Amino acid sequence: MSGTETIVVIGAGVIGLSTALSIQEHLSSTQSVLLVARDFPSDTSINYASPWAGAHYRPVPGSSPQALREANQALRTFNYIKKVATEEPAAGIKLVQGIEHLEAPPPEYLDSQSVSNVYHFEDFRSLEAEEVPAGVKWGVEYGTYVINSPVYCAHMLRKFIVKGGRTQKYTFVNINEAFALADNVKTVVNCSGTGFGDPKSFIIRGKLITDRGSWILVPLCPYSQTLESIANVDPGQTCLVRNPVSATITRQNEDGTWSFCIPRPLDGGTVIGGTKQPHDWDPNPSPEIRTQLLTNASKWFPFTPESGGQFDVIRDIVGRRPAREGGMRIEVEQVGDGKNIVHAYGAGGRGFELSRGVAEDATALMLESGLLRVQARATL
Ligand SMILES: Cc1cc2nc3c(=O)[nH]c(=O)nc-3n(C[C@H](O)[C@H](O)[C@H](O)COP(=O)(O)OP(=O)(O)OC[C@H]3O[C@@H](n4cnc5c(N)ncnc54)[C@H](O)[C@@H]3O)c2cc1C
């Protein structure tokens, strides 16, 4: 192996896999990539966010530097994902209609600049008052994508290996261990989600449901007293059901909570959500919140008649979104002896939406820093 250089990428979530694939497009003949992680796509862990993601693409309006940076990453990811959806059917991506219904739109939704900064879709359309359900004050539709997240991650891992990438299962206590995992490691790419001791990192809990095969009796309309009594609880929970829907619909309720349905391609069911709980470490799902989510979904989302008034629940899942104050850290850190750590972590609730843009930004930094020596030789 002397003369060859190994680039170690830490993390096999959507950010690590996307970044490893992007780096592979720019390797010189003397470089290779070793992907090292505690969890790979066949694993399930509350601390491994990617397999639990919805995952749909819904822009977040704003004009802050972070909002604009993310909008740019999201747009590049959107164009990339659309291409993959067309060329690689096994990737688990589907182009679908996205619909948003907001009852109490936050200020950024009413600021036309903040909206036009992020809603880049050619077919974007504001909905007229007569086109939205009663109580909805802001409604839009556009063509977007949904991703079967575990399938997409497994697909990317397969592509990485087919292109010559190597993998190793390992849990780091200190990031500097990565420089000793192979001969001649000069560059370590940190796609660990939460970073290593970064005080700005924190987790946002989210849940799905796990009663494999059980049918949950939720009437597809009425709003019960019991549910009213738990309406203000914010458990950060989502739910995977078998019932199909044809579009991804997001609804903001007057009390500020959000509901959404996301069809998972390749017969992966439908994700029903959901709330977010920053800094919440409780690993246990809540049956009451499951009922709340399903009841809301039954009122607002067009499940097909064969549901027969019931939801067919697949599972509860609790996942932790790896968030970071101020947004993602994407930068090169020189650590001495000609060694560098390229950081790309802290995607929070938007890892899939930003993935390709983040991977390109991390790769561009490596090219600028001379850590990759050859320009693109292949794409996709
Ligand atoms: C319920 C839920 C719904 C979501 N919905 C969406 C959505 O609709 N759209 C969207 O874009 N995003 C969504 N997200 C967010 C998305 O899942 C995350 O942003 C994304 O998965 C983060 O990817 P990541 O690669 O940074 O982190 P992860 O997927 O957590 O991967 C981190 C990797 O680093 C490895 N690692 C960490 N520490 C170590 C260590 N010490 N040693 C070795 N390896 C280590 C892990 O094993 C893993 O391989 C959702 C998340 C949840 C939980």
The ligand as a Tripos MOL2 file, in Angstrom:
@<TRIPOS>MOLECULE
LIG
   53    58     1     0     0
SMALL
NO_CHARGES

@<TRIPOS>ATOM
      1 C1        -38.2210   10.6870   12.2430 C.3       1 LIG1
      2 C2        -37.3120   11.4630   11.3160 C.ar      1 LIG1
      3 C3        -37.8070   12.0200   10.1390 C.ar      1 LIG1
      4 C4        -36.9700   12.7340    9.2600 C.ar      1 LIG1
      5 N1        -37.4660   13.2350    8.0820 N.ar      1 LIG1
      6 C5        -36.6320   13.8690    7.2020 C.ar      1 LIG1
      7 C6        -37.0990   14.3570    5.9330 C.ar      1 LIG1
      8 O1        -38.2800   14.2400    5.5970 O.2       1 LIG1
      9 N2        -36.2060   14.9790    5.1100 N.ar      1 LIG1
     10 C7        -34.8740   15.1100    5.4490 C.ar      1 LIG1
     11 O2        -34.1080   15.6530    4.6550 O.2       1 LIG1
     12 N3        -34.4110   14.6610    6.6470 N.ar      1 LIG1
     13 C8        -35.2620   14.0650    7.5190 C.ar      1 LIG1
     14 N4        -34.7880   13.6330    8.7380 N.ar      1 LIG1
     15 C9        -33.4270   14.0080    9.1360 C.3       1 LIG1
     16 C10       -32.3790   13.0940    8.5270 C.3       1 LIG1
     17 O3        -32.6660   11.7580    8.8800 O.3       1 LIG1
     18 C11       -31.0130   13.5040    9.0540 C.3       1 LIG1
     19 O4        -30.7570   14.8750    8.7900 O.3       1 LIG1
     20 C12       -29.9080   12.7000    8.3780 C.3       1 LIG1
     21 O5        -30.1800   11.3260    8.4630 O.3       1 LIG1
     22 C13       -28.5540   12.9960    8.9980 C.3       1 LIG1
     23 O6        -27.6180   12.2190    8.3040 O.3       1 LIG1
     24 P1        -26.1440   12.0540    8.8380 P.3       1 LIG1
     25 O7        -25.4530   11.2100    7.8420 O.co2     1 LIG1
     26 O8        -25.5600   13.3890    9.1500 O.co2     1 LIG1
     27 O9        -26.2800   11.3330   10.2590 O.3       1 LIG1
     28 P2        -26.6560    9.7930   10.5970 P.3       1 LIG1
     29 O10       -27.6260    9.2300    9.6310 O.co2     1 LIG1
     30 O11       -27.0290    9.7710   12.0450 O.co2     1 LIG1
     31 O12       -25.2970    9.0110   10.3860 O.3       1 LIG1
     32 C14       -24.1870    9.2370   11.2240 C.3       1 LIG1
     33 C15       -23.1380    8.1880   10.8840 C.3       1 LIG1
     34 O13       -21.9670    8.4440   11.6690 O.3       1 LIG1
     35 C16       -21.6160    7.2600   12.3710 C.3       1 LIG1
     36 N5        -20.9820    7.6110   13.6280 N.ar      1 LIG1
     37 C17       -21.3690    8.5440   14.5220 C.ar      1 LIG1
     38 N6        -20.5300    8.5660   15.5650 N.ar      1 LIG1
     39 C18       -19.5920    7.6140   15.3230 C.ar      1 LIG1
     40 C19       -18.4550    7.1360   16.0390 C.ar      1 LIG1
     41 N7        -18.0930    7.6560   17.2290 N.pl3     1 LIG1
     42 N8        -17.7180    6.1200   15.4990 N.ar      1 LIG1
     43 C20       -18.0460    5.5800   14.3030 C.ar      1 LIG1
     44 N9        -19.1320    6.0020   13.5900 N.ar      1 LIG1
     45 C21       -19.8760    7.0060   14.0950 C.ar      1 LIG1
     46 C22       -22.9320    6.5280   12.5780 C.3       1 LIG1
     47 O14       -22.7090    5.1550   12.8600 O.3       1 LIG1
     48 C23       -23.5890    6.7600   11.2080 C.3       1 LIG1
     49 O15       -23.0830    5.8310   10.2730 O.3       1 LIG1
     50 C24       -35.5990   12.9170    9.6040 C.ar      1 LIG1
     51 C25       -35.0960   12.3290   10.7760 C.ar      1 LIG1
     52 C26       -35.9340   11.6180   11.6290 C.ar      1 LIG1
     53 C27       -35.3400   10.9920   12.8760 C.3       1 LIG1
@<TRIPOS>BOND
     1     1     2 1
     2     2     3 ar
     3     2    52 ar
     4     3     4 ar
     5     4     5 ar
     6     4    50 ar
     7     5     6 ar
     8     6     7 ar
     9     6    13 1
    10     7     8 2
    11     7     9 ar
    12     9    10 ar
    13    10    11 2
    14    10    12 ar
    15    12    13 ar
    16    13    14 ar
    17    14    15 1
    18    14    50 ar
    19    15    16 1
    20    16    17 1
    21    16    18 1
    22    18    19 1
    23    18    20 1
    24    20    21 1
    25    20    22 1
    26    22    23 1
    27    23    24 1
    28    24    25 2
    29    24    26 1
    30    24    27 1
    31    27    28 1
    32    28    29 2
    33    28    30 1
    34    28    31 1
    35    31    32 1
    36    32    33 1
    37    33    34 1
    38    33    48 1
    39    34    35 1
    40    35    36 1
    41    35    46 1
    42    36    37 ar
    43    36    45 ar
    44    37    38 ar
    45    38    39 ar
    46    39    40 ar
    47    39    45 ar
    48    40    41 1
    49    40    42 ar
    50    42    43 ar
    51    43    44 ar
    52    44    45 ar
    53    46    47 1
    54    46    48 1
    55    48    49 1
    56    50    51 ar
    57    51    52 ar
    58    52    53 1
@<TRIPOS>SUBSTRUCTURE
     1 LIG1         1 GROUP 0 **** ****
